[in-house]
Amino acid sequence: MIVDLRSDTVTRPTPEMYDAMTRAELGDDVLGDDPTVIQLEDLAAAKMRKEAALFVPSGTMGNQVAVRTWIKPGEAVILEQDSHIQFYESGGISAHAGAMTWALPSKNGVMDPADVRGRVTAGNIHTPATQLLCLENTHNRAGGTTIPLETMAEFRKIADENGMKVHLDGARIFNAATYLSVPAAEMAKYADSVMFCLSKGLSCPIGSLIAGPAEFIERARWNRKRLGGGLRQAGVLAACGVFALNNLVDRLADDHRRAREFAEHLNTIPGISVDMSGQQTNIVGATTDGAAVEWQSSLEEGGVRCFATGPNRLRFVFHREIDDERLARAKEAVSAIRKELSSAH
Ligand code: TLP
């Protein structure tokens, strides 16, 4: 039995999704007449309480299109230094948007509002105009941590005082909403635009959405087309998204419960630990005594797949395909590896 904890992106479509794909009414989305895509975009806009939404092939494209749509080349964006946009999007923010970034440190993925305020530069002959603040909730590299609503409100205030827009990378916004026990729109309301993914904990094969003001979404549609992200009979994918948004959000709490149980188990094993103050959602970020890649390859031999995200950091992600049996198997595998590592030394 393989226990794949590399990412929640590994989840495959459910039987209901295959069924929805075969029954989906289709059109040509680049021409604007795929009814299932329109249905998904309307549903996404309603969930985020925004005027409109746009279906995009990936979360990365969603973030890139959003930043490109909000700013002009040479302008600055404030974001967290380990955020997905800064760390994992292959420099796209400078390649596609021509942005320069003010990348700030954080505690558990949450920037200090005072640091953000202090970094806003006015556009003049010397400094770039800081026009956009990007937030990530939940924060991937910080281990699935959330931004408290009061801090979201502070970020909004800083943006308003400085004429800036706010983009929220909410790839896992429903995990954040589950943890904070609020509707996702309660977080989205502090942002002008929000991106969320269907292809992570929601189990869809492909797809993300950007939601925001109608005029912004219209311009984003142009930028999506320019990047080659216009898909034709995209309704086959959108049908999965409609099913997921209506049926698979409530079960995310199970992933959080299993992630916490696994993190607690790691803390009983010498040589690996998890800071439980940041253990909130479906990602477990562990610190290892020895090289994380050694743990990763030993675990792989034991049938458990995970990622080393730093020299001493391992990431385990819980999702719909990890049931209690697989959780138990993963716990056993880590205990066995530890025994093996200590007898080898
Ligand atoms: N994250 C992936 C990898 O790229 C690291 C993962 O396995 O977690 N925002 C956030 C916060 C993300 O975690 C991701 C994907 C994205 C955006 C991009 O989504 P995709 O993979 O659809 O481009």
Residues whose N, C-alpha, C, O or C-beta is under 5 A from the ligand:
A	BS01	TLP	R6 S7 T9 S58 G59 T60 M61 H84 Y88 T138 N140 D169 A171
